[in-house]
Amino acid sequence: MQRTLLIACCVVCALWVSRVAAEDLTPLGAERAGNEAGTIPQWTGGITVPPANYDPTRHDVDPYPDDPILYTIDGANEQRYANVLSEGQVALLRAYPDSWRMNVYPTRRSAAYPDFVYAAVSENAETAQVAEGDGGVRNSHVSSPFPQPKNGLEAIWNHILRWRGQRIERAEGSAAVTARGRYQVVLTLQDLAFAYGWPPESRRPGSFANVLFGIKARVVLPAQLTGQGTLALETIDQTNDPRKVWLYLPSSRRMLRAPNYGYASPAPYTDALRTIDDFDLFSGPTDRFDWTLIGKREMVIPYNAYRVHSDAVEVRDILHEHTVNPELLRYELHRVWVVEARLKPDAKHIYSRRVFYLDEDSWQAATSDSYDLTGKLWRTAEAHAVNYYEVPVLWATLHTYYDLHSGRYLVDGLDNGRAPWHFTTTADPREFTPNELNYYLR
C-alpha cells in the first residue's frame, strides 16, 4: 500500500509541476483553480469578514450551517475511498467500524490571511534559505518561506512558520482518554506572542530576535495541578539558539530550566500519548529526520470544524469511547502536499517514519501518521481547523491524537464553555521572561 501511494503521489507531483508555471496560484502558492471533477472549487479569497450573526463574546459561528453531508466514509465502505485517505485514517475506520465514521461535506476553501502576510510570502519566495545545522530558516519573515517548495524540508518549514496571528490569549483543555472512555480535563490559560508574525513596520530592532513565538501557560484545573506554569521561547534557527523552556512547580516553589524539552520527550499532561514535537502535529527542530516531498494529492481532511468548536457544545458531548464524537466533526476534500520524514540512521526518536499531509491553502498539517521503530503504524493525528475570520487566520481549534497500539486517544484544544480566543497585535519582550511567568502565575 505504501509503495502504491508513493508511486501515485510522485506521478501527481510530476503532473502538477509540469503545469504549475501556467496556472494561477494563490498568494500562499496553492492552485487557485478547482479540480476537473468540480469537487474542489476555485479559491476566491476565503472568508475575510465575519458572518452577520457573529458575536465577538462567543465562539466563532458556523458560516456554512446549511451545508449537507455529501457522503459518509465508514468501516463498510472505506476501501472505496482509500485513494483519498491516509493509512492512519483507514486504520482508525477499521479499528472502530461500529462507531467511527467521517462525514464529508462540500469543500469550502475558507482559508484567508491579511494582505501583509501575502506580501511577506511573496518576498520570502525570493530570499528565504534553509539554514545548516540543527535546522532553521534564514532571510524569512511573517509567514511560510517557500510557497513553491522544492523538497520536503522546505515544505515542513512552511507548516512550522505559517502565520497564526500576532498575539493570542486562550484557554486550552487537554484530555487523555482511556480505552474505556474515561478522562480528566487539564485546563491551562495561555498567552502566546508570535514575534515572527509581526508586520515589518511593528518589529522592534533586537526584540524577540530569532524567536518564532513565546508562550506563558498556567494550569487552573484540576486542583492537584493548579499553579503549575510553563514559559517557552520557540526559536527559528535552532543551530546555535535552541528552544528555551522554564517550568514552575508549586511544590518546590522553584523555577526550573528544562534544557531537554523537545523531540520525543512525552508532552506534559498527555499520559505520554504525544511527544513534544507532535505539538501542532509537528513542531521544533527538523534535524533528526530526512525529509522527502512525496507529491500532491486530493485527500479528505478535517476542515471548517465550527460544530465541534461551538461554545454550545460540552466536553462530554465531544469525548466518546475510542474516538471523538464523529457527528460533531466535518471533513472536506482538499489538495494536500504529502511530506515524509524518515529517522536518520544515527538519530534517536520513538518514531521511525512520519507522514504529514499539509493543506495547500494554509500550509497547516491537517493529518499525520507516525510509525514505531519496527515500521508499524502507531499513531494518527488530525488538526480540526476553522477560519478565525475576525483576524482572519486559519488554525486548528482541536487536535486529536489516536494511539492504535493502546486503543487510547488524546485531545488538545477543549475550550468549549470558555471565553473565545482573544487576538491582539501588541507584545513586549519583557512579558515573556521567567520573572514575568512568576507574575502571570499569581
C-alpha positions in Angstrom: 0.0 0.0 0.0 2.8 2.4 0.9 4.7 1.7 -2.3 1.5 2.2 -4.4 0.8 5.5 -2.6 4.4 6.7 -3.2 4.2 6.0 -6.9 0.8 7.6 -7.2 1.9 10.7 -5.4 5.0 11.0 -7.4 3.0 10.9 -10.6 0.6 13.5 -9.3 3.5 15.7 -8.3 5.2 15.4 -11.7 1.9 16.3 -13.5 1.4 19.3 -11.1 5.0 20.6 -11.6 4.7 20.3 -15.4 1.7 22.7 -15.5 2.2 24.9 -12.4 4.0 27.6 -14.3 1.0 28.2 -16.5 -1.5 28.2 -13.7 -2.6 31.0 -11.4 -1.5 30.4 -7.9 -2.9 31.8 -4.6 -0.7 34.1 -2.5 0.4 31.1 -0.5 1.3 29.0 -3.5 -1.8 26.9 -3.8 -3.6 26.2 -7.0 -6.3 28.8 -7.4 -8.4 26.7 -9.7 -10.6 23.9 -8.6 -10.2 20.3 -9.8 -11.5 18.9 -13.0 -14.3 16.9 -11.3 -15.7 20.1 -9.7 -15.4 18.5 -6.2 -12.8 21.1 -5.2 -13.9 24.7 -6.0 -11.8 27.7 -7.1 -10.2 29.7 -4.3 -11.8 33.1 -4.3 -10.1 34.7 -1.2 -11.6 32.7 1.7 -13.6 34.2 4.5 -12.3 37.8 5.1 -15.2 39.2 7.1 -17.3 37.7 9.9 -20.8 36.4 9.2 -23.7 38.7 10.0 -24.6 36.7 13.2 -21.0 36.8 14.6 -20.8 37.7 18.3 -17.3 38.6 19.5 -18.2 37.5 23.0 -19.0 33.9 21.7 -17.0 31.3 19.8 -17.0 31.8 16.0 -20.3 30.8 14.5 -20.6 28.4 11.6 -20.7 30.3 8.3 -21.9 27.2 6.5 -24.8 25.9 8.8 -26.9 24.6 5.9 -24.2 22.5 4.1 -25.4 18.9 3.7 -23.4 15.8 4.3 -22.4 14.6 0.8 -21.4 11.1 1.9 -20.1 9.2 4.9 -17.0 7.1 5.0 -17.1 4.2 7.5 -15.8 0.7 8.1 -18.1 -0.8 5.5 -17.0 1.4 2.5 -13.5 2.6 3.4 -12.0 0.6 0.6 -14.0 2.7 -2.0 -12.4 5.9 -0.6 -8.8 4.6 0.1 -7.4 6.9 -2.6 -8.4 10.0 -0.6 -7.5 8.7 2.9 -4.2 8.3 4.8 -3.1 4.9 6.1 -3.9 6.1 9.6 -7.4 7.2 8.7 -8.1 3.8 7.2 -6.7 2.1 10.3 -9.0 4.1 12.5 -12.0 3.2 10.4 -11.1 -0.5 10.6 -10.4 -0.4 14.3 -13.8 1.0 15.2 -16.2 0.1 12.4 -19.3 0.3 14.6 -18.7 3.8 16.0 -16.2 5.8 13.9 -17.1 7.5 10.6 -16.2 10.5 8.6 -19.0 12.8 7.4 -17.8 14.6 4.2 -19.3 18.0 3.4 -18.9 20.3 0.4 -15.4 21.7 0.1 -15.1 25.3 1.3 -11.8 26.9 0.6 -12.2 29.3 3.6 -8.5 29.9 4.4 -7.7 33.7 4.4 -5.0 35.9 5.8 -4.2 39.7 5.9 -2.6 41.3 2.9 0.7 41.9 4.7 1.0 38.1 5.2 0.6 37.6 1.4 3.2 40.3 0.7 5.6 38.6 3.1 5.2 35.2 1.5 5.9 36.7 -1.9 9.1 38.3 -0.5 10.2 35.1 1.2 10.0 33.3 -2.1 12.9 35.4 -3.3 15.1 35.4 -0.2 14.4 32.5 2.2 17.0 29.8 2.7 17.1 26.6 4.8 19.9 27.1 7.4 22.6 24.5 8.0 22.9 22.6 11.3 20.1 21.6 13.6 17.5 23.2 11.4 16.1 26.6 10.7 15.3 29.2 8.0 17.1 32.5 7.3 16.0 35.6 5.4 12.3 34.9 6.0 9.7 36.8 7.9 6.0 36.8 9.0 4.9 33.5 7.3 5.7 30.5 5.2 9.1 30.9 3.4 8.7 28.6 0.4 5.4 29.0 -1.4 6.6 26.6 -4.1 8.7 24.1 -2.2 11.4 22.1 -3.9 11.8 19.5 -1.2 10.3 18.1 1.9 12.3 20.2 4.3 11.1 23.4 2.7 7.5 22.1 2.8 7.6 21.3 6.5 9.1 24.7 7.3 6.1 26.2 5.5 4.0 24.5 8.2 6.2 25.4 11.1 6.5 29.1 10.1 3.0 29.6 8.8 1.2 32.8 10.1 -1.0 32.2 13.1 -1.7 35.8 14.2 0.4 38.1 16.4 -0.8 37.6 19.9 -3.4 35.2 21.3 -4.9 34.7 24.8 -6.8 31.5 25.1 -7.9 28.6 27.3 -6.9 25.1 26.3 -8.2 21.9 27.7 -6.4 18.5 27.2 -7.9 15.1 27.9 -6.1 11.8 27.7 -9.0 9.3 27.2 -8.7 5.7 28.4 -9.7 2.7 26.3 -13.0 2.7 28.4 -13.7 6.4 27.6 -12.6 7.8 31.0 -10.7 11.1 31.2 -9.8 14.1 33.2 -9.5 17.5 31.6 -6.4 19.5 32.3 -7.2 23.2 31.7 -4.5 25.8 31.1 -4.7 29.5 30.3 -2.2 30.6 27.7 -0.7 33.8 26.4 1.2 33.4 23.0 3.1 36.1 21.1 4.2 35.2 17.6 7.1 37.6 17.2 7.9 36.1 13.8 4.4 37.0 12.6 4.6 40.7 13.4 4.4 43.1 10.3 7.9 44.5 9.5 6.9 48.1 10.5 5.9 46.9 14.0 9.1 45.0 14.8 11.4 46.5 17.3 15.2 46.2 16.5 16.6 43.3 18.6 13.4 42.4 20.3 12.5 38.7 20.2 15.5 38.1 17.9 15.2 34.7 16.3 12.0 33.8 18.2 9.1 32.2 16.4 6.8 32.5 19.4 6.8 32.9 23.2 4.2 31.2 25.4 3.2 31.5 29.0 0.8 29.0 30.5 -0.6 28.2 33.8 -2.8 25.3 35.0 -6.1 26.1 36.5 -7.7 22.6 36.6 -7.7 20.0 38.1 -7.0 21.2 41.7 -3.9 19.0 42.2 -2.1 20.6 39.3 -3.3 24.2 39.9 -0.4 26.7 40.0 2.0 24.8 37.7 3.3 27.0 34.9 5.4 27.0 31.8 7.4 29.6 29.8 8.8 28.7 26.4 10.6 30.6 23.7 10.5 28.7 20.4 13.4 29.8 18.2 13.5 29.7 14.4 17.1 28.8 13.7 18.0 26.3 16.5 21.5 25.6 15.4 23.1 28.0 17.9 20.0 29.1 19.7 17.9 26.2 20.8 14.4 26.4 22.4 14.3 27.8 25.9 11.8 26.4 28.5 11.2 27.1 32.1 8.8 25.1 34.4 7.4 26.2 37.7 6.3 23.6 40.3 4.3 24.9 43.3 5.6 22.0 45.5 9.1 23.2 45.2 8.4 26.9 44.7 11.2 27.0 42.2 11.5 28.0 38.5 13.5 25.2 36.8 15.1 25.4 33.4 14.2 22.4 31.2 17.1 22.0 28.7 16.0 18.7 27.1 12.4 19.8 26.4 11.8 18.6 22.9 11.9 15.9 20.3 10.4 12.6 21.5 10.0 13.6 25.2 6.5 12.9 26.4 4.4 16.1 26.5 3.1 17.2 29.9 -0.5 16.2 30.9 -0.9 13.8 28.0 -0.2 10.4 29.6 2.6 10.1 27.0 0.1 9.9 24.1 2.0 12.5 22.2 5.6 13.8 22.0 6.8 17.3 22.4 7.4 17.6 18.7 3.9 16.2 18.0 2.6 19.6 19.1 0.6 21.1 16.2 1.2 17.7 14.5 4.9 18.8 14.1 7.0 21.5 15.7 10.6 22.1 16.7 13.9 21.1 15.1 13.9 19.1 11.9 17.4 17.7 12.1 16.7 14.1 13.3 14.8 13.1 10.1 15.4 13.1 6.4 12.6 14.9 4.7 11.1 13.9 1.3 8.4 15.8 -0.7 6.3 12.9 -2.0 3.9 15.0 -4.0 0.5 16.5 -4.1 -2.9 14.7 -3.9 -6.5 15.1 -3.1 -7.5 14.0 0.3 -10.4 14.1 2.8 -9.2 16.2 5.8 -10.8 18.0 8.8 -11.9 21.5 7.8 -14.3 24.2 9.0 -14.8 22.4 12.3 -17.2 25.1 13.7 -19.6 22.5 15.1 -17.1 21.0 17.5 -15.7 24.5 18.1 -19.0 25.8 19.4 -19.3 27.0 22.9 -22.8 25.5 23.0 -21.1 22.0 22.9 -19.9 20.4 26.2 -16.7 18.4 26.6 -18.8 15.3 27.4 -20.5 15.7 24.0 -17.1 15.6 22.3 -15.2 12.8 24.0 -16.7 9.4 23.3 -15.2 5.9 23.9 -12.5 5.2 21.4 -12.8 8.4 19.4 -14.2 11.9 19.3 -17.9 12.1 18.5 -17.9 11.9 14.7 -21.2 13.8 14.4 -19.5 16.9 15.6 -16.7 16.8 13.0 -16.6 18.0 9.4 -14.4 16.6 6.7 -13.9 18.0 3.2 -11.9 17.1 0.1 -8.9 19.3 -0.4 -5.5 19.2 -2.1 -2.6 18.5 0.2 1.2 18.3 0.0 2.5 14.9 1.2 5.8 15.1 3.2 7.6 12.0 4.5 10.1 12.1 7.4 12.4 9.1 8.0 14.6 8.8 11.1 18.3 9.3 10.3 20.5 6.2 11.0 22.4 7.9 13.8 19.4 9.7 15.4 17.2 8.8 18.2 13.4 9.1 18.3 10.4 6.9 19.1 9.2 7.2 15.5 11.0 5.6 12.6 8.8 7.3 10.0 6.2 10.1 9.9 4.0 11.2 7.0 2.4 14.7 7.0 -0.4 16.0 4.9 -0.2 19.8 4.5 -3.3 21.7 3.4 -2.3 23.6 0.3 -4.4 26.7 1.2 -2.8 27.3 4.6 0.3 25.0 5.0 -1.2 23.7 8.2 -0.6 20.0 8.8 -4.1 18.6 8.6 -3.3 14.9 9.2 -0.2 12.9 10.2 0.7 9.2 10.6 3.6 8.0 12.8 5.3 4.6 12.7 7.1 2.8 15.5 10.7 1.6 15.3 9.6 -1.7 13.7 7.9 0.3 10.9 4.4 -0.5 12.1 1.8 2.2 12.1 1.4 3.5 15.6 -0.4 6.8 15.8 -2.6 9.0 13.6 -3.4 12.6 14.3 -5.7 15.3 12.9 -5.9 19.1 13.2 -9.6 20.3 13.0 -9.3 23.8 11.6 -11.6 26.8 11.5 -11.1 30.2 9.9 -11.0 32.7 12.8 -12.5 35.2 10.4 -12.2 38.2 12.8 -8.5 38.2 12.1 -8.6 36.4 9.6 -6.4 33.3 10.1 -7.0 29.5 9.6 -5.8 27.5 12.7 -6.8 24.3 14.4 -9.5 24.5 17.1 -8.9 20.9 18.1 -6.1 18.4 17.8 -6.7 14.7 18.1 -4.0 12.0 18.6 -5.0 8.3 18.3 -2.7 5.6 19.6 -3.6 2.5 17.6 -1.5 0.2 19.8 -3.2 1.1 23.1 -6.6 2.0 21.9 -6.4 5.4 23.7 -6.5 8.9 22.3 -5.6 12.5 23.3 -7.5 15.7 22.6 -5.9 19.2 22.8 -7.9 22.4 22.4 -11.0 21.8 24.5 -12.1 25.4 25.2 -15.9 24.8 24.9 -17.7 26.8 27.5 -14.7 29.1 28.0 -14.2 32.6 26.5 -13.3 32.8 22.8 -9.7 33.3 21.7 -8.6 36.9 22.1 -6.4 38.1 19.2 -4.4 41.3 19.7 -1.5 42.9 17.9 0.8 44.1 20.7 3.5 42.3 22.7 6.6 43.3 24.7 9.7 41.0 25.1 9.7 41.7 28.8 6.4 39.9 29.1 8.0 36.6 28.3 10.7 36.2 30.9 11.0 33.9 33.9 10.2 36.8 36.2 7.1 37.6 34.2 6.0 34.0 34.5 6.1 34.4 38.3 3.8 37.3 38.0 1.5 35.5 35.5 1.0 32.6 37.9 -0.3 34.8 40.8 
